[in-house]
Amino acid sequence: MSAAEILEQIRNLPFREQREVAEQILEECGAFDDELSSEQIAELERRADRLRRNPEAGIPWDQVRAQLKERLRHGRPCPAK
């Protein structure tokens, strides 16, 4: 079975199972570290504070998800900030 065929089968799984497969692959293929660094925590706190001060600047999750799906479907990377 090719990698493309395996990926297609994974895409047909429910999201929760897709995530389980991805996590298991990461654990088996290398160290899986889901702990955030202090820099990452500080950045998340900075972004959350900015959004609390200016909530209209946020993008609804449904819109973000639709944009990500569209980019993934066309193989385009997400823009860097």
N, C-alpha and C positions, 0 to 999 in steps of 0.2 A: 504494500500500500504506500502511495506517495505521500509526501508531507502535505501537498495541496488537498489530497483526499481526506487526510486526517483532520486538517484544519476545517474543511467543510463539515465534517461530522461534528466537530467541537462547536462550530457556529450554530448547529441545529439543536444543541443542548440548551436547557434553561440557563439563564444567566448565573444562577448560584452554582450550578455544576460546571459551567465554563470557568468560573473563578477557582473552584476546587482543583480542576485540571491544571490551570495555570500555576497555582500555588505549589502543587505537587511537583510539576516540572521544574520550577525555580528551586525548590528544596533539593531535588535530586541532582540538578545540574550546577549548583553553586550555593553559596551561602545566601540564605534568604533573611534579610534583616529588615524588619518592618518598623523598627524603632526610629523615631524622628530625631535628627540632630538638634542641638540647641539653636543653630542658625535657622533650620526649617521651622521650628516652633516659633521663633521670633518673627519670621516672615508671615506665618499664618496669623499670628496675633496682630501684626501690623495691618494685614489685609482685612481682618475682621473688624478692627477698630475703624478703619477707613470706611468700610461698608456701613457700620453702625452710624457714623456721622453723616453719611450721604447714601441712604438706602436706594434712592432712585438710580444710582450709578450701576447697580447690580443688573445681571441678566437672569431672567427666570430659567430654572433648571430645564424645563421642557425645550426651551430655545437652545440652550447649550448642548443638550443631548442631541437634538436634531442636527445642529451644526457639526458635531463630532461624527455622527453617523455618516453625514454627507461627505466629510473629508476622508473618512476611512473607506467609504465605498469607492471613491475616486483615487485613493492612494496618495492624497496630499497630506503633508505634515501640518500640524497645527502651528500657527504663527508664534514665534518667540516674543516675549514681552521685553 
